Amino acid sequence: SPDPTWRLRPWITSFFLYFCKVIPQQLKLIKMLKASDLIDNPFLRQYQVKVGSEMATIEYALQERKIFLTKLNIPESIESEEFTEEFLKIVLEDISEKNISVVPTSPPIAKFIKRNRRYKKMLPVGIRI
């Protein structure tokens, strides 16, 4: 006797693909940031962005006209390459507007600047990545 589910298979496949691919992509978009989400907290010396109940931060030290980006903290629940890149872009744009040089001492931040040439101009004279 023929399989009674043969008519449902295409629908089941498309339903499965939708929930495995489309929904996670939409959730990632929800986690994307806006510049207005960024908080520069000079008392704690860190940039902060709140996503739901989680807080991502970049710790810094400010000396003269240089900002040393020392530590990137992103909670596991919101950690993704897309989120990290978006967070770093927003922070670096904020620093750029203040006309301050950037010294990335955190390896992930240095790696990001190395891959994104437009931020290399923010490095102080003599610093190469």
Secondary structure as UniProt FT lines:
FT   TURN            4..8
FT   HELIX           9..17
FT   HELIX           18..22
FT   HELIX           23..31
FT   HELIX           35..37
FT   STRAND          38..41
FT   TURN            42..45
FT   STRAND          46..51
FT   TURN            52..53
FT   STRAND          54..63
FT   TURN            64..65
FT   STRAND          66..73
FT   HELIX           76..78
FT   HELIX           81..97
FT   TURN            98..99
FT   STRAND          101..104
FT   HELIX           107..115
FT   HELIX           117..122
FT   TURN            125..126
//
